[in-house]
Amino acid sequence: MRRLTIATAAFASLAMTASMASAQQAKPAEKPAKALIAKVTNKRDVPVRMLQFIPAQAEVPPSNALKQPLGKNKTISIRVNRPKGECNYIIVGEYEDGLEIAGGEVNLCKDSTIVLID
C-alpha cells in the first residue's frame, strides 16, 4: 500500500511539473490594438445619416458608425475599431439629401478631429 501511495504521489508531481512547463512555454496572447476615438463635427445644414471608417490596409467590413443622424453643428465622439498597427482610414458616408462623403485617407493616430463641411 505504501508503494502505491508513493507511486501515485510521484506521478501527480510529474504531471504537475509537465503541465507547468508547457504553460511556461506557451506564448502569451497578443493584446488587441486599442480603439481610436474620432471626434466628428457636421458643419453642413443637412444631417449626416451614414458614416464609415474603413481601415486603409486591413480587410475589415465597414459598418455605419452613427446610431442616429448627426445634425447641423453637432459633434460626437466615435469609437473606431483598430486593426493592429492601423492608423490610416478612409472616411465615407452620406448626408440625408443624398450627397456622398468621399473623404481621402486620414491618419486618426495623428489627428482624430474630423469636420464635415460643404
C-alpha positions, 0 to 999 in steps of 0.5 A, a space after each residue: 500500500 505504501 508503494 502505491 501511495 508513493 507511486 501515485 504521489 510521484 506521478 501527480 508531481 510529474 504531471 504537475 511539473 509537465 503541465 507547468 512547463 508547457 504553460 511556461 512555454 506557451 506564448 502569451 496572447 497578443 493584446 488587441 490594438 486599442 480603439 481610436 476615438 474620432 471626434 466628428 463635427 457636421 458643419 453642413 445644414 443637412 444631417 449626416 445619416 451614414 458614416 464609415 471608417 474603413 481601415 486603409 490596409 486591413 480587410 475589415 467590413 465597414 459598418 455605419 458608425 452613427 446610431 442616429 443622424 448627426 445634425 447641423 453643428 453637432 459633434 460626437 465622439 466615435 469609437 473606431 475599431 483598430 486593426 493592429 498597427 492601423 492608423 490610416 482610414 478612409 472616411 465615407 458616408 452620406 448626408 440625408 439629401 443624398 450627397 456622398 462623403 468621399 473623404 481621402 485617407 486620414 491618419 486618426 493616430 495623428 489627428 482624430 478631429 474630423 469636420 464635415 463641411 460643404 
